[in-house]
Amino acid sequence: MNQLQIFLPCAAGVEGFLADEVHRITGLTDNDLLTGRGGALLRASWRDALLLNLHSRLAQRVLVQLAHRPYRSENDLYELASSVAWEIWFTPRQTFKVEVTAQHSPLTSLNFAGLRVKDAVADRFRAKSGVRPDVNTQWPDVRIHLHLTTDEATIYIDTSGEPLFKRGWREDKGDAPLKETLAAAMIAASGWDPHGDAPVPLYDPCCGSGTVVIEAAQIACRIAPGQRRRFAFEKLLPFQAHVWSAIKNEAASAEQESPVAIFGSDVSHRMVDFAERNAERAGVAASLQLRGGDALQRMPPCETPGVMLLNPPYGERIAAAGTAGQNATERAVLRAQGDAVGREAAHTDDGGEFFSQLAAHWKKNYAGWQAWMLTPDLKLPGKMRLKESRRVPMWNGPIECRLFRFDMIKGAVRDRAPKAVPDAADPRHAG
């Protein structure tokens, strides 16, 4: 258990930020870390696996690689799984599940591939102890991951269990919530650092159920993202309760009050209520200032310019974010609908008018602020009639997005959208 091969899957575009995070958490050097599209592979210890589960905000899971070799058929997968010493990881009294992912695999049935791995695990236990472990597809004690490429197969054991974006505090949410891992990636890409030499406030004017601002507040308070949840490694044989308790206690002792102000607002008071309850569960209610308010009318929440960071509603979801451009009757109807369904409501077309009004409002009232907006709409700067100073490629699941940075300079909104800047070559150094 001294040296393990660990794979940390993450959203595409986040790999560089994840590498930086791994260095901070574990102290590993570049010699022990390799990044590729969709994740990072590292040589690390079992203790590092526990630390990464507790502290990583960007990884989706912490997977320990147990076997890797070329394959041509399902029988090759059976042999590969049979070669793993499963008995050092769990007992036949525990349940397990095999999950399969693939990229261009020539096999006709991934279900059958998973079945062969399941058979190999069960047969090895029966040969060793005379007892086969049971399969539980709903709530297994142990999750085994098989990943197939065109000609190579890799088997992992999952130390996380539930995906790491499930921090344990978000029970109240809207219809299309932003994953906590992606919110953390937005914060990392923006370069916002509450513990730097000159920390600035952070504000999300379309905060929904509070994902971005709660992530930011936990970072500011040095609260480990995994402090309020359980992990799959707690059921594995290498687990030692006293070691884990010491790691958690060390993390808890580092918690502090936020050194900087963090604000959130949303046109839907229902969503603000959700955000307040989520913040309470996340342990950051005292570090956040949340209130209702139309994004097209809300004035800066503080005198000191800071960073705005938001995943704005778009397309048919626009009207829940701001209704100042409508007449009084329309505003009343839309506010009522927004309170009913939150920022994910559906009311307009491509949002061009909303975004141009939002930009005008920011230009007039938010001089000195930096605004970062995550969107799948690559034409957003044109709709806002603003020139972005940075664009960071980032994926929200299968959806290609950009995180645009706009620097607010007081003055009239340009009549025409200037030529866009190219994508950042190295998004880790956004600034």
C-alpha positions as CSV (number, residue, x, y, z in Angstrom):
1,M,0.0,0.0,0.0
2,N,3.0,2.3,0.0
3,Q,2.9,3.2,-3.7
4,L,-0.4,3.1,-5.6
5,Q,-1.4,4.1,-9.1
6,I,-4.3,6.5,-8.6
7,F,-6.5,8.0,-11.3
8,L,-8.5,11.2,-10.6
9,P,-11.1,11.8,-13.3
10,C,-12.2,15.4,-13.8
11,A,-14.2,17.5,-16.3
12,A,-12.4,18.2,-19.5
13,G,-10.6,21.5,-19.3
14,V,-10.0,21.2,-15.6
15,E,-6.9,19.0,-15.7
16,G,-4.3,21.7,-15.1
17,F,-6.2,23.1,-12.1
18,L,-6.5,19.6,-10.8
19,A,-2.8,19.0,-11.1
20,D,-2.1,22.2,-9.1
21,E,-4.6,21.1,-6.4
22,V,-3.0,17.6,-6.1
23,H,0.4,19.3,-5.5
24,R,-1.1,21.4,-2.7
25,I,-2.9,18.5,-1.1
26,T,-0.3,15.9,-1.2
27,G,3.0,17.7,-1.8
28,L,3.7,15.3,-4.8
29,T,6.1,16.6,-7.5
30,D,5.6,16.6,-11.3
31,N,7.6,13.4,-11.4
32,D,4.7,11.5,-9.7
33,L,1.9,13.2,-11.7
34,L,0.7,12.9,-15.3
35,T,-2.2,14.7,-16.7
36,G,-4.3,13.8,-19.7
37,R,-7.6,14.7,-21.1
38,G,-10.2,14.1,-18.5
39,G,-8.0,13.4,-15.5
40,A,-4.7,12.9,-13.7
41,L,-2.7,9.8,-13.0
42,L,-0.3,9.8,-10.0
43,R,1.9,7.5,-7.9
44,A,0.9,8.1,-4.3
45,S,0.2,6.4,-1.0
46,W,-2.9,5.1,0.6
47,R,-2.9,8.1,2.9
48,D,-2.7,10.4,-0.1
49,A,-5.9,8.7,-1.4
50,L,-7.6,9.6,1.8
51,L,-6.4,13.1,1.7
52,L,-7.5,13.6,-1.9
53,N,-11.0,12.3,-1.1
54,L,-11.3,14.7,1.8
55,H,-9.7,17.8,0.2
56,S,-10.1,17.6,-3.6
57,R,-12.7,20.0,-5.0
58,L,-12.0,19.2,-8.7
59,A,-11.7,15.4,-8.9
60,Q,-14.8,13.4,-9.6
61,R,-13.5,10.3,-7.9
62,V,-10.3,8.8,-6.5
63,L,-9.7,5.5,-8.2
64,V,-6.9,3.0,-7.4
65,Q,-5.6,1.2,-10.5
66,L,-5.3,-2.5,-9.9
67,A,-4.6,-4.0,-13.3
68,H,-3.9,-2.8,-16.9
69,R,-3.1,-4.7,-20.0
70,P,-4.1,-5.1,-23.7
71,Y,-7.2,-7.1,-24.5
72,R,-9.0,-8.6,-27.5
73,S,-12.0,-10.4,-26.0
74,E,-14.1,-10.8,-22.9
75,N,-11.9,-13.8,-21.9
76,D,-9.0,-11.5,-21.7
77,L,-11.0,-9.3,-19.3
78,Y,-11.8,-12.4,-17.1
79,E,-8.1,-13.2,-16.9
80,L,-7.2,-9.7,-16.1
81,A,-9.7,-9.5,-13.2
82,S,-8.7,-12.9,-12.0
83,S,-5.1,-11.7,-11.5
84,V,-6.1,-9.0,-9.0
85,A,-5.7,-9.9,-5.3
86,W,-9.2,-8.8,-4.4
87,E,-8.9,-10.5,-1.0
88,I,-6.6,-7.7,0.2
89,W,-9.3,-5.1,-0.6
90,F,-12.5,-6.6,0.7
91,T,-14.1,-9.8,2.1
92,P,-16.7,-12.2,0.5
93,R,-19.2,-11.0,3.1
94,Q,-19.3,-7.6,1.3
95,T,-21.3,-6.7,-1.8
96,F,-19.8,-5.3,-4.9
97,K,-20.7,-3.9,-8.3
98,V,-18.8,-3.6,-11.6
99,E,-19.2,-0.4,-13.7
100,V,-18.0,-0.3,-17.3
101,T,-16.9,2.7,-19.3
102,A,-15.5,2.6,-22.8
103,Q,-13.9,4.6,-25.6
104,H,-14.0,3.0,-29.0
105,S,-14.1,-0.6,-27.6
106,P,-14.5,-3.3,-30.3
107,L,-16.6,-5.4,-27.9
108,T,-20.2,-5.8,-28.9
109,S,-21.6,-5.8,-25.3
110,L,-20.3,-3.7,-22.4
111,N,-22.7,-5.5,-20.2
112,F,-21.2,-8.8,-21.0
113,A,-17.7,-7.4,-20.4
114,G,-18.8,-6.3,-17.0
115,L,-20.3,-9.7,-16.3
116,R,-17.0,-11.4,-17.1
117,V,-15.2,-9.2,-14.6
118,K,-17.9,-9.9,-12.0
119,D,-17.5,-13.6,-12.6
120,A,-13.7,-13.4,-12.2
121,V,-14.0,-11.6,-8.9
122,A,-16.5,-14.0,-7.5
123,D,-14.6,-17.1,-8.8
124,R,-11.4,-15.9,-7.2
125,F,-13.0,-15.5,-3.8
126,R,-14.7,-18.9,-4.1
127,A,-11.3,-20.5,-5.0
128,K,-9.6,-18.7,-2.0
129,S,-12.3,-19.1,0.7
130,G,-15.1,-21.2,-0.7
131,V,-17.5,-18.2,-0.5
132,R,-18.6,-15.9,-3.3
133,P,-19.5,-12.3,-2.5
134,D,-22.9,-11.0,-3.6
135,V,-23.6,-8.4,-6.2
136,N,-25.5,-5.3,-5.2
137,T,-26.2,-2.8,-8.0
138,Q,-28.0,-0.3,-5.8
139,W,-25.8,0.3,-2.7
140,P,-22.7,-1.9,-3.0
141,D,-20.0,-1.9,-0.4
142,V,-17.4,-1.9,-3.1
143,R,-17.4,-0.4,-6.6
144,I,-15.1,-1.8,-9.3
145,H,-14.5,0.2,-12.5
146,L,-13.5,-1.4,-15.8
147,H,-12.4,1.1,-18.5
148,L,-11.9,0.0,-22.1
149,T,-10.1,1.7,-24.9
150,T,-9.6,0.4,-28.4
151,D,-7.2,-2.3,-27.2
152,E,-6.4,-1.7,-23.5
153,A,-8.3,-2.5,-20.4
154,T,-7.9,-1.0,-16.9
155,I,-9.5,-2.1,-13.7
156,Y,-9.9,0.3,-10.7
157,I,-11.3,0.0,-7.2
158,D,-13.3,3.1,-6.2
159,T,-12.3,4.7,-2.9
160,S,-14.9,7.5,-3.1
161,G,-18.3,5.8,-3.5
162,E,-20.7,8.6,-4.3
163,P,-19.1,11.1,-6.8
164,L,-17.0,13.7,-5.0
165,F,-19.3,16.5,-6.2
166,K,-21.8,15.2,-3.7
167,R,-20.4,17.2,-0.7
168,G,-23.2,16.2,1.6
169,W,-24.7,19.7,2.0
170,R,-26.9,20.4,-1.1
171,E,-30.3,19.0,-0.4
172,D,-32.2,22.0,-1.8
173,K,-31.6,22.6,-5.5
174,G,-33.3,23.8,-8.6
175,D,-34.0,21.9,-11.8
176,A,-30.5,22.4,-13.4
177,P,-28.0,22.8,-10.7
178,L,-24.3,23.4,-11.3
179,K,-22.1,20.6,-10.0
180,E,-19.9,21.6,-7.1
181,T,-16.8,20.3,-8.9
182,L,-17.5,22.6,-11.8
183,A,-18.2,25.6,-9.5
184,A,-14.8,24.9,-7.9
185,A,-13.2,24.8,-11.3
186,M,-14.7,28.2,-12.1
187,I,-13.2,29.6,-8.9
188,A,-9.8,28.1,-9.7
189,A,-9.8,29.5,-13.2
190,S,-10.7,33.0,-12.1
191,G,-7.7,33.1,-9.8
192,W,-9.8,34.3,-6.9
193,D,-7.8,33.7,-3.7
194,P,-9.4,34.6,-0.4
195,H,-6.0,33.9,1.3
196,G,-3.8,35.9,-1.0
197,D,-2.0,39.2,-0.3
198,A,-5.0,41.4,-1.4
199,P,-8.2,39.3,-1.3
200,V,-11.3,40.8,-2.9
201,P,-15.0,40.2,-2.4
202,L,-16.8,37.6,-4.5
203,Y,-20.4,38.0,-5.8
204,D,-22.8,35.8,-7.8
205,P,-25.8,37.8,-8.9
206,C,-27.6,34.7,-10.3
207,C,-26.7,32.4,-7.4
208,G,-29.6,29.9,-7.7
209,S,-29.3,27.4,-4.8
210,G,-25.9,28.8,-3.9
211,T,-23.4,26.4,-5.4
212,V,-20.7,28.9,-6.5
213,V,-20.8,31.1,-3.4
214,I,-21.0,28.1,-0.9
215,E,-17.9,26.6,-2.6
216,A,-16.2,29.9,-2.4
217,A,-17.1,30.3,1.3
218,Q,-15.8,26.9,2.1
219,I,-12.5,27.7,0.4
220,A,-12.4,31.0,2.3
221,C,-13.1,29.2,5.6
222,R,-10.7,26.4,4.8
223,I,-13.5,23.8,5.2
224,A,-12.6,20.5,3.5
225,P,-15.2,19.6,0.9
226,G,-15.5,16.0,2.1
227,Q,-15.8,16.9,5.8
228,R,-19.5,16.2,5.8
229,R,-19.8,12.9,3.9
230,R,-18.8,9.3,4.0
231,F,-16.5,7.4,1.6
232,A,-16.2,4.0,0.1
233,F,-12.7,3.5,1.5
234,E,-14.2,3.3,5.0
235,K,-15.4,-0.2,4.0
236,L,-12.2,-1.4,2.4
237,L,-9.7,-3.6,4.3
238,P,-6.8,-1.2,4.3
239,F,-8.9,1.4,6.2
240,Q,-7.7,2.3,9.6
241,A,-10.2,4.3,11.6
242,H,-7.6,6.0,13.8
243,V,-5.7,7.2,10.8
244,W,-8.8,8.7,9.2
245,S,-9.9,10.3,12.4
246,A,-6.5,12.0,12.7
247,I,-6.7,13.3,9.1
248,K,-10.2,14.7,9.6
249,N,-9.3,16.3,13.0
250,E,-6.3,18.0,11.3
251,A,-8.6,19.4,8.6
252,A,-11.2,20.5,11.2
253,S,-8.5,22.3,13.2
254,A,-7.6,24.4,10.1
255,E,-11.1,25.9,9.7
256,Q,-11.4,29.6,10.2
257,E,-13.7,32.6,9.6
258,S,-13.7,33.9,6.1
259,P,-11.2,36.7,5.6
260,V,-13.3,38.3,2.8
261,A,-16.9,39.1,2.0
262,I,-18.9,36.7,-0.2
263,F,-22.3,37.7,-1.6
264,G,-25.1,36.0,-3.6
265,S,-28.4,37.1,-4.9
266,D,-31.2,35.6,-7.1
267,V,-34.4,37.0,-8.5
268,S,-36.2,33.9,-7.0
269,H,-36.7,34.2,-3.3
270,R,-37.4,30.5,-3.2
271,M,-33.9,29.8,-4.6
272,V,-32.4,32.2,-2.0
273,D,-34.1,30.2,0.7
274,F,-32.6,27.0,-0.8
275,A,-29.1,28.7,-0.8
276,E,-29.5,29.7,2.9
277,R,-30.4,26.2,4.0
278,N,-27.6,24.7,1.9
279,A,-25.1,27.3,3.4
280,E,-26.2,26.3,6.9
281,R,-25.5,22.6,6.2
282,A,-22.2,23.5,4.6
283,G,-21.1,25.4,7.7
284,V,-20.7,28.7,6.0
285,A,-24.0,30.5,6.7
286,A,-22.2,33.2,8.8
287,S,-19.7,33.8,6.0
288,L,-22.3,34.5,3.2
289,Q,-24.7,37.4,2.6
290,L,-27.6,36.2,0.5
291,R,-30.7,38.1,-0.7
292,G,-33.3,38.3,-3.4
293,G,-32.8,40.7,-6.3
294,D,-33.1,41.2,-10.0
295,A,-29.7,40.9,-11.7
296,L,-30.6,43.8,-14.0
297,Q,-31.2,46.1,-11.0
298,R,-29.0,44.9,-8.2
299,M,-26.3,47.4,-7.2
300,P,-22.8,46.3,-6.1
301,P,-23.1,44.5,-2.7
302,C,-20.0,46.4,-1.3
303,E,-17.9,49.5,-2.0
304,T,-14.7,47.5,-2.8
305,P,-14.7,46.2,-6.4
306,G,-14.3,42.4,-6.5
307,V,-15.0,39.4,-8.7
308,M,-18.4,38.4,-10.1
309,L,-18.6,34.7,-10.8
310,L,-21.7,33.3,-12.3
311,N,-23.2,30.5,-14.5
312,P,-26.1,32.6,-15.9
313,P,-29.4,31.1,-17.0
314,Y,-29.7,31.2,-20.8
315,G,-32.0,30.6,-23.6
316,E,-35.4,29.8,-22.2
317,R,-34.1,30.1,-18.6
318,I,-33.3,33.8,-18.9
319,A,-36.3,35.5,-17.4
320,A,-35.8,34.0,-14.0
321,A,-32.5,35.9,-13.8
322,G,-33.7,39.4,-14.5
323,T,-37.0,41.1,-15.6
324,A,-36.2,44.8,-15.5
325,G,-36.6,45.0,-19.2
326,Q,-40.3,44.0,-19.1
327,N,-43.3,46.1,-18.4
328,A,-45.0,46.0,-14.9
329,T,-47.5,43.3,-15.8
330,E,-44.9,41.1,-17.4
331,R,-42.6,41.6,-14.4
332,A,-45.3,40.5,-12.0
333,V,-46.0,37.4,-13.9
334,L,-42.4,36.5,-14.4
335,R,-41.5,37.1,-10.8
336,A,-44.3,34.8,-9.7
337,Q,-43.1,32.1,-12.1
338,G,-39.5,32.7,-11.1
339,D,-40.4,32.2,-7.4
340,A,-42.2,29.0,-8.4
341,V,-39.4,27.3,-10.3
342,G,-36.2,29.3,-9.6
343,R,-33.5,30.5,-12.0
344,E,-34.1,27.6,-14.3
345,A,-37.4,29.0,-15.5
346,A,-38.2,29.3,-19.2
347,H,-39.4,32.5,-20.7
348,T,-37.3,34.0,-23.5
349,D,-35.4,33.1,-26.7
350,D,-31.6,33.5,-26.9
351,G,-31.3,36.1,-24.1
352,G,-29.7,38.7,-26.3
353,E,-31.7,41.6,-24.8
354,F,-31.2,40.3,-21.3
355,F,-27.4,40.1,-21.7
356,S,-27.1,43.5,-23.4
357,Q,-29.1,45.1,-20.5
358,L,-26.9,43.2,-18.0
359,A,-23.8,44.5,-19.6
360,A,-25.1,48.0,-19.6
361,H,-26.0,47.8,-16.0
362,W,-22.5,46.5,-15.1
363,K,-20.7,49.1,-17.1
364,K,-22.7,51.8,-15.4
365,N,-22.5,50.5,-11.8
366,Y,-19.7,48.0,-11.5
367,A,-16.6,49.9,-12.6
368,G,-13.5,48.1,-11.4
369,W,-15.2,44.7,-11.1
370,Q,-14.1,41.6,-12.9
371,A,-16.9,39.4,-14.2
372,W,-16.5,35.7,-15.0
373,M,-19.3,33.9,-16.8
374,L,-19.6,30.2,-17.7
375,T,-21.7,29.6,-20.8
376,P,-22.1,27.1,-23.7
377,D,-22.9,30.2,-25.8
378,L,-19.7,31.1,-27.6
379,K,-21.4,34.2,-29.0
380,L,-22.1,35.6,-25.5
381,P,-19.6,38.5,-25.8
382,G,-21.4,39.7,-28.9
383,K,-24.7,39.6,-27.1
384,M,-23.2,41.6,-24.3
385,R,-21.4,44.0,-26.7
386,L,-18.3,43.5,-24.5
387,K,-14.8,42.4,-25.4
388,E,-13.7,39.4,-23.2
389,S,-10.2,39.7,-21.8
390,R,-10.0,35.9,-21.2
391,R,-11.7,32.8,-22.4
392,V,-11.1,29.5,-20.7
393,P,-12.4,26.3,-22.3
394,M,-14.3,24.1,-19.9
395,W,-16.8,21.3,-20.2
396,N,-20.0,20.9,-18.3
397,G,-20.4,17.1,-18.7
398,P,-20.8,16.6,-22.5
399,I,-21.4,20.3,-23.1
400,E,-18.5,22.5,-24.4
401,C,-18.5,25.8,-22.5
402,R,-16.3,28.9,-22.1
403,L,-15.6,30.8,-19.0
404,F,-15.4,34.4,-20.2
405,R,-13.7,37.2,-18.3
406,F,-15.0,40.7,-18.7
407,D,-13.3,43.7,-17.1
408,M,-15.8,46.4,-16.2
409,I,-14.7,49.9,-17.3
410,K,-17.2,52.7,-16.7
411,G,-18.6,54.0,-20.0
412,A,-21.1,53.3,-22.7
413,V,-21.5,49.8,-24.0
414,R,-20.0,49.4,-27.4
415,D,-22.3,49.4,-30.4
416,R,-20.5,46.5,-31.9
417,A,-18.9,43.4,-30.4
418,P,-15.1,43.6,-30.9
419,K,-13.1,40.7,-32.3
420,A,-12.9,37.8,-29.8
421,V,-9.7,36.8,-28.1
422,P,-8.4,33.3,-28.7
423,D,-8.9,30.5,-26.1
424,A,-6.4,30.5,-23.3
425,A,-3.5,28.2,-24.1
426,D,-2.9,27.5,-20.4
427,P,-6.0,28.2,-18.4
428,R,-4.2,27.6,-15.1
429,H,-2.7,31.1,-15.3
430,A,-5.9,33.0,-16.1
431,G,-5.5,36.6,-15.0
